[in-house]
Amino acid sequence: MYKPIREPRNLLIYMKRHLITSAIPYINGIKHLGNLVGSQLPADLFARYQRAKGNEVLFLCATDEHGTPAELAAEKAGKPIAEYCDEMHTIQATLAKGFRLSFDHFGRSSSQQNHKLTQHFAAKLSERGLIKEITEKQVFSNQDQRFLPDRYIEGTCPNCGFEEARGDQCDNCTKQLQPSELINPRSTISGSTDLEERETKHLHLRQSLMKEELESWINSKSDWPILTTSIAKKWLNDGDGLQDRGITRDLNWGIPVKKGKANWPGMDGKVFYVWFDAPIEYIACAEEWFDAGKGKDWHRWWKTDKGADDVIYTQFMGKDNVPFHTLSFPATILGSGEPWKLVDYIKSFNYLNYDGGQFSTSRNRGIFMDQALEILPPDYWRWWLLSHAPESSDSEFTWENFQQTVNKDLADVLGNFVSRVTKFCRSKFGEVIPTGGVWSQNEINLVNEIEKRVTDYEGYMESKEIRKSANELRAIWACGNEYLQSAEPWSTFKSDPEASAMQIRLSLNLIKLYGVLSAPFIPDAAEKILEALNLADENWPSSIREALDSLPENAVFDVPEVMFKKITDEEREAWKKKFSGN
């Protein structure tokens, strides 16, 4: 149920409440553009759009700071893990701001709030018989003198034959694995194959007991992307079906295994598995947001008995994260027996590949977030990535396509229209909104087309169809240039200055509209447009017809500088060579 705002009288305007989370990135280094477009960037697009529509939004993300990726990265950097996580959190937060990601809070899974909540959930699951203690055999490295959980061990996937599968999951087929299942396993610490299985005690989440409940819940989500539901159902039904999952690890860094505030007998020195505590950070992040003084009452976003029953919760993630968010995390939420908010919609993405291959940190192949911002402003990257989002299949970044898209869409279509209109107005009418003239059928036709396209644009944005939204916005921009070509205000001016003034006034109003509509995609450019018109943040238009006649006549404007510099062939080739890998 939505929250009604009664203003004006007898008119109900429903303000929706949107909880939006992006998959939380690992702390183990700077993320590449594929990571960015797979979760954080489309989540930001949706959050910005919903805010612009006047809805209440809580947009949360965090760094995922536990598990073997964190430990291995800290070891490689030669730093204590707590210090390493502090540094990388600051770097990732700074880069998020650089790409204009509008998080209401960017938290940390190592927070005390997440410690407390994770231990709380473990206690509740135990009370309800959904956790069992088992003694199992796990891989032990004689050379390293330690157990090898998760990413401390690699080998060949028994399902698809991928030779670099990790001990927790195969990146190629997404199958969830146990380290002991790998073929030809090796330690990622030393490379040693001198491995054996030894007994150790761990906790398992009894997901299998919840299979029917989870399946019913997933089947009720008829509007989810096929990518999301197909992966979830594959994990539910393939082979022996949904399996119980270990939720503790023999690691030094993480959330200590406790039953609420109490010690857990036999679990001394163990921590919770990263994929148990990481999704719980979504909830803890809201508490961090509240504790940081950024908002009021975090419970109303997450507890259905305290107001969250009217929240629309959307998650954004890459396809490799889907099993944990459709099965393990819901099992935790449902299994607790407490009134926590479940996700309403999961928007999942395929992979972005790089110029005929994959991004590779080790080979320095591809573009990483810090490198991208060093060579071009964020709007260039935001526009290309979102307009090529890997929704229905994998997408591929090539420098040729990037150059072509940026130059055509941003420079030739949007930037050119803004420049032509403002410069012509300055030369003939001065830097003021001109007066005089009335719309002809040509202008009415333009307004009708813009109305239809904005309706379609809003529909695609609401349904989180990222590429279709970008395509429609591009078409809206193109309407302006098409109108200029048909109206020819420079010719009209010679015979009918008032009609020319009307054409330019409409075009200036169109520029204002572009600033508002484009802000979710390219916020810096949108801000520059509105500043040139001496406007503050503008509300999303309720009437396109009114919006296109809203600038006050004789109001002053500025001619903006070149909004988008074109990428040259020389720049393209230099960057292509630079980021081609070792």
Sequence and secondary structure as in RCSB ss.txt:
>XXXX:A:sequence
MYKPIREPRNLLIYMKRHLITSAIPYINGIKHLGNLVGSQLPADLFARYQRAKGNEVLFLCATDEHGTPAELAAE
KAGKPIAEYCDEMHTIQATLAKGFRLSFDHFGRSSSQQNHKLTQHFAAKLSERGLIKEITEKQVFSNQDQRFLPD
RYIEGTCPNCGFEEARGDQCDNCTKQLQPSELINPRSTISGSTDLEERETKHLHLRQSLMKEELESWINSKSDWP
ILTTSIAKKWLNDGDGLQDRGITRDLNWGIPVKKGKANWPGMDGKVFYVWFDAPIEYIACAEEWFDAGKGKDWHR
WWKTDKGADDVIYTQFMGKDNVPFHTLSFPATILGSGEPWKLVDYIKSFNYLNYDGGQFSTSRNRGIFMDQALEI
LPPDYWRWWLLSHAPESSDSEFTWENFQQTVNKDLADVLGNFVSRVTKFCRSKFGEVIPTGGVWSQNEINLVNEI
EKRVTDYEGYMESKEIRKSANELRAIWACGNEYLQSAEPWSTFKSDPEASAMQIRLSLNLIKLYGVLSAPFIPDA
AEKILEALNLADENWPSSIREALDSLPENAVFDVPEVMFKKITDEEREAWKKKFSGN
>XXXX:A:secstr
  EEEE STT EEEE EEEEEE   BSSS  BHHHIIIIIHHHHHHHHHHHHTT EEEEEEEEB  SHHHHHHHH
HHTS HHHHHHHHHHHHHHHHHHTT   SEEEETTSHHHHHHHHHHHHHHHHTT EEEEEEEEEEETTTTEE  G
GGEEEE TTT  TTEESSB TTT  B  GGG EEEEETTT    EEEEEEEEEEE GGGGHHHHHHHHHT TTS 
HHHHHHHHHHHHSTT S  EE EES SSS B EETTEE TT TT EE HHHHHHHHHHHHHHHHHHTTSSS THH
HHBGGGTGGGEEEEEEEEGGGHHIIIIIHHHHHHHTTS B   SEEEEE  EEETTB  BTTTTBS BHHHHHHH
S HHHHHHHHHHT  SSS EEE HHHHHHHIIIIIIIIIIHHHHHHHHHHHHHH SB        HHHHHHHHHH
HHHHHHHHHHHHTT HHHHHHHHHHHHHHHHHHHHHH HHHHHHH HHHHHHHHHHHHHHHHHHHHHHTTT HHH
HHHHHHHTT       S HHHHTT S TT B      SS    HHHHHHHHHHTB  
